[in-house]
Amino acid sequence: MTTEPQMKPQDVVIYKLGELGGQMTAVQASVTQAATIQATESAENKREHAEFRKTLGEHATELTTLKQSQPIKVSPWSKAGVIIALPASVVALVGFITIYLNR
């Protein structure tokens, strides 16, 4: 068994400071890399959002144009149904009231 020589306290402090400095450099490199990646993704997201807003605006304009260019058409059968349903409703209401009062 060989014993390693003990370092002086001053050498231990210097060694630990060097070790800490290396770790800080690694952390700084990692943070810088993460910030670069995030900036790239953020720029891409902004570009995609701008493109999406542009496309959405175009679709909204087209939709407005379509809504304005197509008048609402009511079927003749719908008109006939309303004309027939209103008097029928009144007759039914009078019949229900008559039945209710004659009980």
C-alpha positions as CSV (number, residue, x, y, z in Angstrom):
1,M,0.0,0.0,0.0
2,T,1.4,3.3,-1.0
3,T,0.3,6.4,0.6
4,E,-0.2,9.5,-1.5
5,P,1.5,12.6,-0.2
6,Q,-0.8,15.0,1.6
7,M,-1.3,18.4,-0.1
8,K,-0.7,21.6,1.7
9,P,-3.8,23.5,2.6
10,Q,-2.8,26.3,0.2
11,D,-2.4,23.7,-2.6
12,V,-5.8,22.2,-1.8
13,V,-7.5,25.7,-2.0
14,I,-5.7,26.3,-5.4
15,Y,-6.8,22.9,-6.6
16,K,-10.4,23.4,-5.6
17,L,-10.5,26.9,-7.1
18,G,-9.2,25.4,-10.4
19,E,-11.8,22.7,-10.3
20,L,-14.6,25.2,-9.5
21,G,-13.3,27.4,-12.4
22,G,-13.5,24.5,-14.8
23,Q,-17.1,23.7,-13.7
24,M,-18.1,27.3,-14.1
25,T,-16.7,27.3,-17.6
26,A,-18.7,24.2,-18.4
27,V,-21.9,25.7,-17.0
28,Q,-21.4,29.0,-18.9
29,A,-20.9,27.0,-22.1
30,S,-24.0,25.1,-21.5
31,V,-26.0,28.2,-20.7
32,T,-24.7,29.9,-23.9
33,Q,-25.6,26.9,-26.0
34,A,-29.1,26.7,-24.5
35,A,-29.6,30.4,-25.1
36,T,-28.5,30.1,-28.7
37,I,-30.8,27.2,-29.3
38,Q,-33.7,29.1,-27.7
39,A,-33.1,32.2,-29.7
40,T,-33.1,30.1,-32.9
41,E,-36.4,28.4,-32.0
42,S,-37.9,31.7,-30.9
43,A,-37.0,33.3,-34.3
44,E,-38.5,30.3,-36.1
45,N,-41.7,30.6,-34.0
46,K,-42.0,34.3,-34.7
47,R,-41.6,33.6,-38.4
48,E,-44.3,30.9,-38.3
49,H,-46.6,33.1,-36.3
50,A,-46.3,35.9,-38.8
51,E,-47.0,33.5,-41.7
52,F,-50.0,32.1,-39.8
53,R,-51.4,35.6,-39.1
54,K,-50.9,36.5,-42.8
55,T,-52.7,33.3,-43.9
56,L,-55.5,33.8,-41.4
57,G,-56.0,37.4,-42.6
58,E,-56.3,36.2,-46.2
59,H,-58.8,33.5,-45.2
60,A,-60.8,36.1,-43.2
61,T,-60.9,38.4,-46.2
62,E,-62.0,35.5,-48.5
63,L,-64.7,34.5,-46.0
64,T,-66.1,38.0,-45.8
65,T,-66.2,38.2,-49.5
66,L,-68.0,34.9,-49.7
67,K,-70.6,35.9,-47.1
68,Q,-71.2,39.2,-48.9
69,S,-71.5,37.7,-52.4
70,Q,-74.0,35.0,-51.5
71,P,-77.5,36.3,-50.5
72,I,-79.6,34.3,-48.1
73,K,-82.2,32.4,-50.0
74,V,-85.4,31.2,-48.4
75,S,-87.1,28.2,-49.9
76,P,-90.7,28.6,-51.1
77,W,-91.5,25.6,-49.1
78,S,-90.3,27.3,-46.0
79,K,-92.5,30.3,-46.7
80,A,-95.5,28.0,-47.2
81,G,-94.7,26.2,-44.0
82,V,-94.7,29.4,-42.0
83,I,-97.9,30.6,-43.7
84,I,-99.6,27.3,-42.8
85,A,-98.1,26.9,-39.3
86,L,-99.1,30.2,-37.9
87,P,-102.9,29.8,-38.4
88,A,-102.6,26.1,-37.4
89,S,-100.9,27.2,-34.1
90,V,-103.7,29.7,-33.4
91,V,-106.4,27.0,-34.1
92,A,-104.6,24.5,-31.9
93,L,-104.3,27.1,-29.1
94,V,-108.0,27.9,-29.2
95,G,-108.8,24.2,-29.2
96,F,-106.6,23.6,-26.1
97,I,-108.1,26.6,-24.3
98,T,-111.6,25.3,-25.1
99,I,-110.9,21.8,-23.9
100,Y,-109.3,23.2,-20.7
101,L,-112.3,25.5,-19.9
102,N,-114.9,22.8,-20.6
103,R,-113.6,20.3,-18.1
